[in-house]
């Protein structure tokens, strides 16, 4: 009885629409609207190079995850070790986190344009222009780079919070014993922060998989050559621009499956981390 | 604690009831009723459409004084997503705006056939084809949209060319471009293919100078041979022009709206395949370059047997929803939105080439007059005949053609397959 309201809300507003969506993915679009078509939509998805590209990009994001975690980790370490001007850097690093993806995207559209600031600077030091958003081999990395820049401030704050629990006596002891900076980081800071690092891994992963849409929409529109498609963007295009809502439902179901696996894996990681203490 | 449980239970019950309520009355959320019509578009919020909307409303109020009309201006970049959702649920506006072509043809199931209501407007308005499917009209044209090739007369003069005699053949155009680039540093074409739209304008802007009349007609009629030499030539020209540096650098990362037009307006390119209405058109260009410096040229001849014409279609138009309560009322509103007085105001304020052929455009400057004078002999634009899926694929392939990761033959094979499936 006590859990009934929560169960009702979850069942009515989450599970029921989810079931409807999955059911809808087994129907057709256009002329076959409303007819049961079995697994046809999923076959279309498997056959669509664009969808495969989008799923491939999800794995690319997973591969880039360590970089996205290492950057705020390193910067937080420097701030913790009180490099000169660390107070200034702390606020500067956090600043992009308060900007909306659309604004960030618009700013970097100007900077990364072919005749934009970045290429002008590169030209001044004698390096050829790079078509940051027009070269399919570069564009995805450019967008992920901007995403990391825009969001690492939050992870930085989490790292700093983790540092505050670190026993500074350990670091002092290591220094007295003659440990170098890299040895301090490797043998004292990283083991002491293992739970924080795991937490940042999980939240950064979620951030990458769920909040890249705005940036993609503003910066590349999925292009060039479809190289920056992510499943969310694919779903949006199929539903709205191509008028194929059932196919979009099928893609949503696949994305849901992937997120489920990723989410369960993350819960497992967090549980294990919790047991270690 | 008990109190809190009760509150939560009451809230859940209220939510459940609200859900039941809307399920029991499927019409309660739909746009309008017998005495109210809801219109969706992306124009009515624009400053330069104010008098157009006012005049259309006045025209409708004369016929139906007791019916209220509500305009809901939606953001254009989400318009078809919102509309798609509305159509899926069978609840939405009574009257809605459409771009001519694929977006409308994909959704004719949800639209009211207008033929019985618009018989009187058939002659007065141009551009019906883009709003028709299988001979039935589903929306009435408001503006005409087409793809004239604009050129910068000032750059022509600087390069020692005659600004009143643009090239008539592709080879001459390439020579002229060589001269312009050498003298001024400007590129031949402003090109923006970030969204994959550049190839669409290219196909339609140059198509009439490459395809023969028979090929052109067959294409429009749906009998498209993607392996025909003319079609292949258009895509080869695209790739060759990219390779030869006729486009501005970074075409694949330059947005057509509005970076490509900005390149032309800044005098950094001699030509641009632009639009007739809304944006990227003679009025915009005139503001930057001066009306006397904006020229309009025919598609250059690539194939001596072809006959260049102005590619244009109905640009935007209004259609009525199949689910509207009183079809005649909605159709009357569509007719008011395409009445001569309203369209005249739209033409004057927004610089749109209106669909109404009785409007006099002779005082709008040389570029506009040149466009209007070509309308009677114009043909539907080639890319408008394609489905939105094929257009999306064409956009991606065109980017690959520019980067060299696909050949013209491979691209045409894929396009043929997509076109036949659609």
Interface residues (C-beta under 8 A of the other chain):
Chain A: X1 X2 X4 X5 X6 X8 X9 X12 X13 X30 X33 X50 X112 X113 X114 X115 X129 X131 X132 X133 X134 X135 X136 X139 X220 X221 X223 X224 X225 X226 X236 X237 X239 X240 X241 X242 X243 X245
Chain B: X5 X8 X9 X11 X12 X15 X16 X19 X78 X80 X81 X82 X84 X85 X88 X106 X107 X109 X194 X195 X196 X249 X250 X251 X252 X253 X254 X259 X388 X389 X392 X395 X396 X399 X400 X403 X405
